[in-house]
Amino acid sequence: MYSGGLDSTVTALTLAGQYDMVHLLTYDRGYGHWFVGRSRVRIPQLEKHLGRHVFTQFRADVRGLFKRIVLDSFVSDFRKYKALF
Protein backbone atom coordinates (compact mmCIF):
# COMPACT_ATOMS: atom_id res chain seq x y z
CA MET A 1 0.00 0.00 0.00
CA TYR A 2 1.51 3.26 -1.15
CA SER A 3 0.44 6.57 0.35
CA GLY A 4 3.37 8.75 -0.67
CA GLY A 5 4.33 9.20 2.96
CA LEU A 6 7.73 8.44 4.42
CA ASP A 7 7.21 4.77 5.32
CA SER A 8 5.67 3.68 2.04
CA THR A 9 8.17 5.74 0.02
CA VAL A 10 11.16 4.12 1.76
CA THR A 11 9.55 0.73 1.19
CA ALA A 12 8.99 1.51 -2.51
CA LEU A 13 12.63 2.54 -2.92
CA THR A 14 13.82 -0.59 -1.13
CA LEU A 15 11.70 -2.78 -3.42
CA ALA A 16 12.94 -0.86 -6.47
CA GLY A 17 16.44 -1.92 -5.51
CA GLN A 18 15.37 -5.57 -5.54
CA TYR A 19 12.94 -5.78 -8.49
CA ASP A 20 12.65 -4.50 -12.06
CA MET A 21 9.00 -3.47 -11.60
CA VAL A 22 7.17 -2.47 -8.42
CA HIS A 23 3.37 -2.25 -8.33
CA LEU A 24 2.06 0.34 -5.89
CA LEU A 25 -1.49 0.28 -4.55
CA THR A 26 -3.04 3.48 -3.18
CA TYR A 27 -6.45 3.54 -1.50
CA ASP A 28 -8.40 6.75 -2.02
CA ARG A 29 -10.94 6.85 0.77
CA GLY A 30 -11.66 10.56 0.29
CA TYR A 31 -11.36 11.44 3.94
CA GLY A 32 -8.47 12.37 6.22
CA HIS A 33 -5.80 11.10 3.86
CA TRP A 34 -3.84 14.00 2.41
CA PHE A 35 -1.07 11.82 0.94
CA VAL A 36 -3.23 10.48 -1.91
CA GLY A 37 -2.37 13.48 -4.08
CA ARG A 38 1.22 13.31 -2.95
CA SER A 39 1.52 9.69 -4.09
CA ARG A 40 0.85 10.71 -7.69
CA VAL A 41 3.53 13.42 -7.55
CA ARG A 42 6.08 11.35 -5.64
CA ILE A 43 6.39 8.51 -8.20
CA PRO A 44 7.96 10.59 -11.01
CA GLN A 45 10.31 12.14 -8.45
CA LEU A 46 11.43 8.69 -7.31
CA GLU A 47 11.91 7.44 -10.86
CA LYS A 48 13.97 10.52 -11.71
CA HIS A 49 16.12 9.80 -8.66
CA LEU A 50 16.50 6.15 -9.68
CA GLY A 51 17.10 6.98 -13.34
CA ARG A 52 14.60 4.40 -14.59
CA HIS A 53 10.91 3.59 -14.86
CA VAL A 54 10.16 1.05 -12.15
CA PHE A 55 6.75 1.89 -10.64
CA THR A 56 3.18 1.32 -11.68
CA GLN A 57 0.42 2.66 -9.49
CA PHE A 58 -3.19 1.62 -9.07
CA ARG A 59 -5.43 4.00 -7.16
CA ALA A 60 -8.44 2.20 -5.72
CA ASP A 61 -11.42 4.46 -5.11
CA VAL A 62 -12.91 3.15 -1.87
CA ARG A 63 -14.72 6.35 -0.86
CA GLY A 64 -18.19 4.81 -0.97
CA LEU A 65 -17.09 1.73 0.93
CA PHE A 66 -15.24 3.79 3.55
CA LYS A 67 -18.27 6.04 4.03
CA ARG A 68 -20.62 3.10 4.41
CA ILE A 69 -18.43 1.07 6.78
CA VAL A 70 -16.76 3.77 8.85
CA LEU A 71 -18.39 7.16 8.63
CA ASP A 72 -22.04 6.07 8.53
CA SER A 73 -21.63 3.83 11.56
CA PHE A 74 -19.35 6.08 13.62
CA VAL A 75 -22.00 7.89 15.69
CA SER A 76 -24.06 4.78 16.37
CA ASP A 77 -20.96 2.76 17.30
CA PHE A 78 -19.80 5.52 19.65
CA ARG A 79 -23.16 5.57 21.38
CA LYS A 80 -23.26 1.79 21.62
CA TYR A 81 -19.68 1.13 22.78
CA LYS A 82 -18.92 4.49 24.50
CA ALA A 83 -15.44 4.59 22.96
CA LEU A 84 -13.74 5.91 19.86
CA PHE A 85 -11.52 2.86 19.31
Secondary structure, 3 states (H helix, E strand, C coil): CCCCCHHHHHHHHHHHCCCCCEEEEEEECCCCCCHHHHHHHHHHHHHHHHCCCCEEEEEEECHHHHHHHHHHHHHHHHHHHCCCC
